[in-house]
Amino acid sequence: QVQLVESGGGLVQAGGSLRLSCAASGRTFGSYMGWFRQAPGKDREFVAAIRWVTSNTDYADSVKGRFTISRDNAKNTVYLQMNSLKPEDTAVYYCAAQSRLYSGYSYPSEYAYWGQGTQVTVSS
């Protein structure tokens, strides 16, 4: 019923920028949409989240001040603007959406819907 499609990944030099997009089809009925990332051999980790109705945002310490999550209600789309990229940001980035009114936002188990992922590679 609900589908999420990410786009905007690619190869960029350290210090550069990328903007990821996540287009959602169907209503999620959840509080948050978020971005997670997973590097080879590592667990999936929280990056950023936005409360859909209020636009309140939260970030992982590792990206705070560099990344910005935002939404466009008319397009039903969430964005992740990534600036000052570092090689350690290299990962597959996943868009996710909750299916109920959670108060939490940083655990993968709190999200029911997931995109297929988009690769971000940052060269040194």
N, C-alpha and C positions, 0 to 999 in steps of 0.2 A: 504493500500500500504506500508506504513512505520510502522514497528514494533520495539519496544524496549523491551528488556528482561533483568531485573536486576538479579544479583546473588551475594552471598557472605555475606549476613546478618547472624546474629546469636547472641548468648549470649556470652558476654565477661566481665571480671572484669574491674573495674575502673583502668585506667592507661595502659590498654592493647591496642591492635591494631586489625583492620579489614581492608580488602580491598574489596570494592564493584566493580563489573563489570557491564557494560551495553553494550550489543551487539545490534547493529542496523542493520536492514535489509532494503534495499532500500535507495535511496537518499532523503535527507531532503531539500536540496537547501537552508538551513538556515545558519546564521552566527555562532550561538552558540549552544552548547549542555551544559546542566547543571544538577545539582543535587539539589533537594528540599527535605524537610522533614516535616512530620506532626505528632505531638504528640497528644494523645487523648485529645479532648476538645480544641485544639488549631488550629489556621489557618496554612495553608501550608506556609513554610518560605524558603527563598533562602539560599542555602548552598555554592555552588561553580559553576562556569561556565568556559568554555573554548571556545575560538574562534577556529573553526575547522581548518581553513587554516593556521593561523599564530601561533597557540598554546598559544596565550596570555591568561592569567588566572585572575580570580577575585574571592574573597572570602568574605563571611560574617564575620563581626568582631568577632563573637563568635567562629569561627573555624580557623581563621587566625593563622598560625604558627603551627597548629596541623594537618590540613587536606591538602592533595595535590591532585589536579585533573590533569589527564593526558590522553593522547590518543594514540592509536596505529592505524595508517592509514591502514596498511596491514590487520588488523583484523577487522577494522571498529568498534572499541570498545573504550569506555571511562571508565576510572577507577577513583575511589575515595579512596585514601589511608588515613585511619583514625588512627592517633596515639594519645597517651595520652587521651584516651576516658574518658568521664565523665558521671555520671548518667543522667545529663540533655541532653546528646546527644541521649538518648533513643527516638526512633521514627520510623515510617515507612519512608524509604528513596525511593524517586522516581527519576528516570532518565527522562530527558525531552529533546526535540529537537525543534528548531525553523523551520519554513517553508519558511522564507524569510530573506532578509538581514537587520535585525534589528541592530541598534546600541546599544540598551539596552539589558540587560540580567538578571535582578533581579526580574522581575514580572512574575508570572505564566501565565498571559494573553499574554505574548510575545512568548509562546511556544505552538505549535500545537500538538505535539506528546508526549505521556506519556507512561511509562512502568507501570506495575501492582504494583510495590512496593516490597521492601524487608525489613523485620523487623530487626532492630538493638536494642538490649537490653543491657544496661550497668549496672552491679550490683555494689553496693557500698562496 
